[in-house]
Amino acid sequence: TLETLLLKSTKFEKEFSIVTYLPPNYNTSGDPYGSLFLFDGLWYTNPKQIPTPTILNRL
C-alpha cells in the first residue's frame, strides 16, 4: 500500500510529499522490516512508469 504524507519544512518554506509503502499483511508487532529509500519523486509512485508496489511485494 502506498500512502502519501506531507512534510512542512520551515527551513525551505514549502511542503514535501513523502510516500510510504507497507507490504500486504504488514504487522507492527513482529520483527522489524527493512528500509528502502528512493529519491526520484513520481517515477516510483506511478505504476505505469515503475511498478514499485509490485516489485516490492515480490521480494
C-alpha positions as CSV (number, residue, x, y, z in Angstrom):
1,T,0.0,0.0,0.0
2,L,1.3,3.4,-0.9
3,E,0.4,6.3,1.4
4,T,1.3,10.0,0.8
5,L,2.2,12.2,3.7
6,L,3.1,16.0,3.6
7,L,6.1,17.3,5.5
8,K,6.2,21.0,6.1
9,S,9.6,22.5,6.1
10,T,10.2,25.8,7.9
11,K,13.7,26.0,6.6
12,F,12.7,25.7,2.9
13,E,9.2,27.3,3.4
14,K,7.4,24.6,1.5
15,E,5.8,21.2,1.7
16,F,7.4,18.0,0.6
17,S,5.4,14.8,-0.3
18,I,6.7,11.7,1.3
19,V,5.3,8.4,0.0
20,T,5.5,5.3,2.2
21,Y,4.9,1.7,1.2
22,L,3.7,-1.0,3.5
23,P,3.6,-4.7,2.3
24,P,0.5,-6.8,2.4
25,N,-0.2,-8.2,5.9
26,Y,2.1,-5.6,7.5
27,N,2.4,-6.4,11.2
28,T,3.7,-3.9,13.7
29,S,4.1,-6.4,16.5
30,G,6.5,-8.7,14.5
31,D,10.2,-8.4,13.5
32,P,11.3,-5.0,12.2
33,Y,11.1,-4.5,8.4
34,G,14.0,-3.4,6.3
35,S,14.0,0.1,4.7
36,L,14.5,1.3,1.2
37,F,14.7,5.0,0.3
38,L,14.0,6.2,-3.2
39,F,14.6,9.8,-4.2
40,D,13.3,10.3,-7.8
41,G,9.8,11.5,-7.0
42,L,6.9,10.4,-9.0
43,W,8.8,7.8,-11.0
44,Y,8.4,5.3,-8.2
45,T,4.8,6.2,-7.3
46,N,3.4,5.9,-10.8
47,P,2.8,2.2,-11.6
48,K,2.8,2.9,-15.4
49,Q,6.4,4.1,-15.1
50,I,7.9,1.9,-12.3
51,P,5.5,-0.6,-10.6
52,T,7.2,-0.2,-7.2
53,P,4.5,-2.0,-5.1
54,T,4.5,-5.0,-7.4
55,I,8.3,-5.1,-7.3
56,L,8.5,-4.8,-3.5
57,N,5.7,-7.4,-3.0
58,R,7.8,-9.9,-4.9
59,L,10.9,-9.6,-2.8
